[in-house]
Amino acid sequence: MPTPGLITLIGSGETAPSGRALYEPAFDRLPKPVRVAVMETPAGFELNSPHVASRVSDFIRHRLQNYKPDVTVVPARRRDTEFGTNNPNILRPLLDADCIFMGPGSPSYAVRHLTGTFAWEMIQARHRLGACLTFASSAAIAIGETAVPIYEIYKVGDDPHWIPGLDLLGHFGLRIACVTHWNNTEGGANLDTSRCYIGRARLETLLPALSDGTVVVGVDEHTALTLDFSKLECRVLGKGTVTLVDEGTERVFKSDTDFPMSEIGDVRIPDASEGISPEVWDDVMAAQQAREKPPTELPDEAAALIAEREEARQTKQWERADALREQLAEMGYSVTDTPEGTRWEVA
């Protein structure tokens, strides 16, 4: 089985002009075209959730176009409707995704509508098979073992408290509570909006309630933390810093800094299917094997290009023939000219 893919936790700025650099470590290790699935779930309660997701998909298409991204928005908005996180038809793009993105919205809503669903198991299965996962803002909070319900505290006025999170990293031996927008200053001099808008004082009252061994991962705005399971190493990217809080002690890591994943906990690589239902695992493996099996027949579009290229060669239009070869290469096919004719194979 391949090594689990890169995980990227983005504090904010996933569609800012400088945000491109936060995606590149994941995209650099994926085959072109990079197949990306953008999940609507964290913002599924908002009437414009398709627009929220499309902002990210448009950013990836235009700002990362050198990776030839093939981006699909997955409208899995809640667990109990047709557009649901338990609807296999809605979730089908996850089976082919090389990178899965979730972003802005509500952490508690994301937890409520992903916990125990087909969608969340498929995301974990694809990650175990090498797909990269990128979580920004609210989604990054939701994937922790413990999550802070930002809307309920900051907007509704609930007393500060934790809720169980999606616990993506629990199978890897890592117990985290991620807090994005760590250095936010929108409140100005009169209101502390750091620590994802709830402020330092309120977050500090929550620290004693964490389970032993849980590490708070604070990610500044326009900043990302990557977790690389091939090296068991973390890296800080972007404009700010990442802060680890463990038993009241803060450790701050600057941008372009690497540190061992053991700084977060005793990491382990789980069995590929650990914690995933056989039904979901079988579906994901079948899709993986279908992708890895070379096709025995050319698609009509590729066959037409090969025929057109052969005609160009017969009429000595060498530049046209070279251009068609490059076009076929971009589609994933390598062509070789032999005395018996043109041969092709998957590149």
C-alpha positions as CSV (number, residue, x, y, z in Angstrom):
1,M,0.0,0.0,0.0
2,P,1.2,3.6,-0.7
3,T,2.1,6.0,2.1
4,P,-0.8,8.1,3.3
5,G,-0.9,11.4,1.5
6,L,0.2,14.9,2.7
7,I,-2.2,16.7,5.0
8,T,-2.3,20.5,4.9
9,L,-4.0,22.6,7.6
10,I,-4.5,26.2,6.4
11,G,-5.2,28.9,9.0
12,S,-6.8,31.2,6.4
13,G,-6.1,32.7,3.0
14,E,-7.0,29.6,0.9
15,T,-8.2,31.9,-1.9
16,A,-5.9,34.9,-1.3
17,P,-3.3,35.9,-4.0
18,S,-0.5,34.4,-1.9
19,G,-2.5,31.2,-1.2
20,R,-1.1,29.3,-4.1
21,A,2.1,28.5,-2.1
22,L,-0.1,26.7,0.5
23,Y,-1.3,24.1,-2.1
24,E,1.9,23.5,-4.0
25,P,3.6,21.0,-1.6
26,A,0.6,18.6,-2.1
27,F,0.2,19.3,-5.9
28,D,3.9,18.9,-6.5
29,R,3.7,15.2,-5.5
30,L,0.6,14.3,-7.5
31,P,0.2,13.2,-11.1
32,K,-1.1,15.7,-13.7
33,P,-3.8,16.4,-14.2
34,V,-4.4,16.7,-10.5
35,R,-7.9,15.5,-9.7
36,V,-9.4,17.7,-7.0
37,A,-12.7,17.3,-5.1
38,V,-14.0,20.3,-3.2
39,M,-16.5,19.4,-0.4
40,E,-19.3,21.8,0.4
41,T,-20.1,20.2,3.7
42,P,-18.6,22.7,6.2
43,A,-20.7,25.5,4.6
44,G,-23.7,23.3,3.8
45,F,-26.0,25.2,6.1
46,E,-25.4,28.4,4.1
47,L,-27.8,29.2,1.3
48,N,-24.9,30.1,-0.9
49,S,-22.7,27.0,-0.1
50,P,-22.2,26.3,-3.8
51,H,-20.7,29.8,-4.2
52,V,-18.4,29.2,-1.2
53,A,-17.1,26.0,-2.7
54,S,-16.8,27.5,-6.2
55,R,-14.6,30.3,-5.0
56,V,-12.0,27.6,-4.0
57,S,-12.5,25.5,-7.2
58,D,-12.1,28.6,-9.4
59,F,-9.0,29.6,-7.4
60,I,-7.4,26.2,-8.0
61,R,-8.3,26.2,-11.7
62,H,-6.8,29.6,-12.4
63,R,-4.0,30.0,-9.9
64,L,-2.7,26.4,-10.1
65,Q,-3.3,25.9,-13.8
66,N,0.2,24.6,-14.4
67,Y,-0.9,21.4,-12.6
68,K,-3.8,21.1,-15.1
69,P,-6.3,20.6,-12.2
70,D,-9.5,18.7,-12.9
71,V,-11.8,20.2,-10.1
72,T,-15.2,18.9,-9.0
73,V,-17.4,20.4,-6.4
74,V,-19.1,17.7,-4.3
75,P,-22.5,19.1,-3.1
76,A,-22.6,16.9,0.1
77,R,-24.3,19.5,2.3
78,R,-25.7,17.5,5.1
79,R,-26.2,13.8,6.1
80,D,-30.0,13.5,5.8
81,T,-30.9,14.8,2.3
82,E,-30.5,13.9,-1.3
83,F,-27.4,16.2,-1.3
84,G,-26.0,14.1,1.5
85,T,-22.8,12.8,3.0
86,N,-24.3,9.3,2.8
87,N,-25.3,9.5,-0.9
88,P,-22.9,7.4,-3.0
89,N,-23.9,9.1,-6.2
90,I,-23.1,12.5,-4.8
91,L,-19.8,11.3,-3.4
92,R,-18.5,9.5,-6.5
93,P,-15.9,12.2,-7.4
94,L,-14.1,11.3,-4.1
95,L,-13.2,7.9,-5.5
96,D,-11.0,9.4,-8.2
97,A,-9.7,12.4,-6.2
98,D,-6.0,12.9,-5.8
99,C,-6.6,15.9,-3.5
100,I,-9.7,16.5,-1.3
101,F,-10.4,20.0,0.0
102,M,-12.7,21.3,2.8
103,G,-12.8,24.8,4.0
104,P,-14.8,27.6,5.5
105,G,-18.1,27.2,7.3
106,S,-18.9,25.9,10.8
107,P,-16.7,23.4,12.6
108,S,-19.6,22.0,14.6
109,Y,-21.8,21.7,11.5
110,A,-19.0,19.8,9.7
111,V,-18.6,17.4,12.6
112,R,-22.3,16.8,12.9
113,H,-22.8,16.0,9.2
114,L,-19.6,14.0,8.6
115,T,-19.2,11.8,11.6
116,G,-19.9,8.2,10.8
117,T,-20.8,8.9,7.1
118,F,-19.8,7.4,3.9
119,A,-18.2,10.7,2.9
120,W,-15.8,10.8,5.9
121,E,-14.9,7.1,5.5
122,M,-14.2,7.6,1.8
123,I,-12.0,10.6,2.6
124,Q,-10.0,8.6,5.1
125,A,-9.7,5.7,2.7
126,R,-8.4,7.8,-0.2
127,H,-5.9,9.4,2.2
128,R,-4.6,6.0,3.2
129,L,-4.1,5.2,-0.5
130,G,-2.1,8.4,-1.1
131,A,-4.6,11.2,-1.8
132,C,-3.6,14.5,-0.2
133,L,-6.1,16.3,2.1
134,T,-6.3,20.0,2.5
135,F,-8.4,21.6,5.3
136,A,-8.8,25.3,5.8
137,S,-10.3,27.5,8.5
138,S,-13.4,25.7,10.0
139,A,-12.6,22.3,8.4
140,A,-9.1,22.3,9.9
141,I,-10.8,22.8,13.3
142,A,-13.3,20.0,12.7
143,I,-10.7,17.3,11.9
144,G,-9.2,17.4,15.4
145,E,-9.9,14.9,18.2
146,T,-11.4,17.8,19.9
147,A,-12.9,20.9,18.2
148,V,-13.9,24.4,19.4
149,P,-17.5,25.4,18.3
150,I,-16.6,28.9,17.1
151,Y,-20.0,30.0,16.0
152,E,-21.7,28.9,19.2
153,I,-19.2,30.7,21.4
154,Y,-18.4,33.8,19.3
155,K,-21.8,34.5,17.7
156,V,-24.4,32.8,20.0
157,G,-22.8,33.4,23.4
158,D,-22.4,29.9,24.6
159,D,-20.0,29.3,27.4
160,P,-16.6,28.2,26.1
161,H,-16.5,24.5,25.6
162,W,-15.0,21.7,23.4
163,I,-16.9,19.2,21.3
164,P,-15.7,15.9,20.0
165,G,-14.2,16.4,16.5
166,L,-13.8,14.1,13.5
167,D,-10.4,12.8,14.9
168,L,-8.7,12.3,11.5
169,L,-5.4,11.8,13.1
170,G,-6.4,9.5,16.0
171,H,-5.6,6.4,14.0
172,F,-2.1,7.9,13.5
173,G,-1.6,8.2,17.3
174,L,-1.9,12.0,17.2
175,R,-4.3,13.8,19.5
176,I,-4.8,17.4,18.3
177,A,-7.2,20.3,18.7
178,C,-6.6,22.7,15.8
179,V,-7.3,26.4,16.1
180,T,-7.1,28.5,12.9
181,H,-7.0,32.3,12.6
182,W,-4.7,32.1,15.6
183,N,-3.3,35.6,15.1
184,N,-6.5,37.3,13.9
185,T,-6.7,41.1,14.7
186,E,-10.0,42.1,13.2
187,G,-11.4,43.2,16.6
188,G,-8.7,45.9,16.8
189,A,-7.5,47.3,20.1
190,N,-10.8,46.9,21.9
191,L,-11.6,43.3,21.1
192,D,-9.3,40.2,21.1
193,T,-10.3,38.2,18.1
194,S,-7.3,35.9,18.1
195,R,-7.6,32.2,18.5
196,C,-10.3,32.0,15.8
197,Y,-12.3,35.0,17.1
198,I,-12.8,33.7,20.7
199,G,-9.7,35.4,22.1
200,R,-6.7,34.2,24.1
201,A,-8.4,34.5,27.5
202,R,-11.4,32.3,26.6
203,L,-9.2,29.7,24.9
204,E,-6.9,29.5,28.0
205,T,-9.9,28.7,30.2
206,L,-10.5,25.7,27.9
207,L,-7.0,24.3,28.0
208,P,-7.4,22.4,31.4
209,A,-10.5,20.6,29.9
210,L,-8.4,18.9,27.2
211,S,-7.6,15.2,27.6
212,D,-4.0,14.4,28.6
213,G,-1.8,14.2,25.6
214,T,-4.0,16.5,23.4
215,V,-1.9,19.2,21.7
216,V,-3.4,22.5,20.5
217,V,-2.2,23.3,17.0
218,G,-2.6,27.0,16.4
219,V,-2.2,28.1,12.7
220,D,-1.8,31.8,11.9
221,E,-3.7,33.4,9.1
222,H,-2.2,33.0,5.6
223,T,-0.2,30.2,7.0
224,A,-0.3,26.4,6.6
225,L,1.1,23.4,8.4
226,T,1.8,20.3,6.3
227,L,2.1,16.7,7.8
228,D,4.2,14.5,5.6
229,F,3.8,10.8,6.6
230,S,6.6,9.7,4.2
231,K,9.1,11.6,6.4
232,L,7.2,11.8,9.6
233,E,7.9,15.5,9.4
234,C,5.9,18.8,9.6
235,R,6.6,22.0,7.7
236,V,5.3,25.6,8.2
237,L,4.4,27.6,5.1
238,G,3.2,31.1,4.4
239,K,3.3,34.4,6.2
240,G,2.9,33.5,9.9
241,T,3.8,30.9,12.4
242,V,2.4,27.7,13.9
243,T,2.0,27.4,17.7
244,L,1.9,24.1,19.6
245,V,0.4,24.3,23.1
246,D,1.0,21.2,25.3
247,E,0.2,21.3,29.0
248,G,0.4,25.1,29.0
249,T,3.7,25.3,27.2
250,E,3.8,27.1,23.9
251,R,6.3,26.2,21.1
252,V,6.3,28.6,18.1
253,F,7.6,27.5,14.7
254,K,8.3,30.1,12.0
255,S,7.5,29.9,8.3
256,D,9.8,27.7,6.2
257,T,10.6,25.7,9.4
258,D,10.6,21.9,9.5
259,F,10.1,19.9,12.7
260,P,9.6,16.2,13.5
261,M,6.0,15.0,13.7
262,S,6.9,13.6,17.2
263,E,6.6,17.2,18.4
264,I,2.8,16.6,18.2
265,G,2.7,13.1,19.5
266,D,3.8,9.5,19.2
267,V,3.0,9.0,15.5
268,R,2.2,5.6,13.9
269,I,1.1,4.6,10.5
270,P,-2.1,2.6,10.7
271,D,-3.2,-0.4,8.6
272,A,-4.6,1.0,5.4
273,S,-8.2,0.0,6.2
274,E,-8.2,0.6,9.9
275,G,-11.4,2.2,11.1
276,I,-13.0,2.0,7.7
277,S,-16.1,-0.2,7.0
278,P,-15.5,-3.1,4.5
279,E,-18.2,-1.7,2.2
280,V,-16.5,1.7,1.8
281,W,-13.0,0.2,1.6
282,D,-14.0,-2.3,-1.1
283,D,-15.6,0.6,-3.2
284,V,-12.5,2.7,-2.8
285,M,-10.1,-0.1,-3.7
286,A,-12.1,-1.1,-6.7
287,A,-11.9,2.5,-8.0
288,Q,-8.1,2.6,-7.3
289,Q,-7.5,-0.7,-9.1
290,A,-9.5,0.5,-12.1
291,R,-7.3,3.7,-12.3
292,E,-4.1,1.6,-12.1
293,K,-5.2,-0.9,-14.8
294,P,-4.0,0.3,-18.2
295,P,-6.7,0.6,-20.8
296,T,-6.8,-1.9,-23.6
297,E,-8.6,0.4,-26.0
298,L,-8.1,4.1,-26.8
299,P,-10.8,6.6,-26.2
300,D,-12.3,7.9,-29.4
301,E,-10.7,11.3,-28.9
302,A,-7.2,9.9,-28.5
303,A,-7.7,7.5,-31.4
304,A,-8.7,10.4,-33.6
305,L,-5.6,12.4,-32.6
306,I,-3.3,9.4,-33.4
307,A,-5.0,9.1,-36.9
308,E,-4.6,12.8,-37.5
309,R,-1.0,12.7,-36.4
310,E,-0.3,9.7,-38.7
311,E,-1.8,11.7,-41.6
312,A,0.4,14.7,-40.7
313,R,3.5,12.5,-40.8
314,Q,2.6,11.0,-44.2
315,T,2.3,14.6,-45.6
316,K,5.5,15.6,-43.8
317,Q,3.8,18.2,-41.5
318,W,6.4,17.5,-38.8
319,E,5.5,20.5,-36.6
320,R,1.8,19.5,-36.6
321,A,2.8,15.9,-35.8
322,D,4.9,17.0,-32.9
323,A,2.1,19.2,-31.6
324,L,-0.3,16.3,-31.7
325,R,2.2,14.1,-29.9
326,E,2.4,16.7,-27.1
327,Q,-1.4,16.9,-26.9
328,L,-1.6,13.1,-26.5
329,A,1.1,13.2,-23.8
330,E,-1.0,15.8,-21.9
331,M,-3.9,13.3,-22.1
332,G,-1.7,10.6,-20.6
333,Y,-0.6,8.6,-23.8
334,S,2.9,8.1,-25.1
335,V,3.1,7.3,-28.9
336,T,6.0,5.6,-30.6
337,D,6.6,5.4,-34.4
338,T,7.7,1.9,-35.6
339,P,8.0,0.3,-39.1
340,E,4.7,-1.5,-38.3
341,G,3.0,1.8,-37.5
342,T,2.2,4.0,-34.5
343,R,2.1,2.3,-31.1
344,W,0.7,3.8,-27.9
345,E,0.8,3.2,-24.2
346,V,-0.3,4.9,-21.0
347,A,2.4,7.4,-20.0
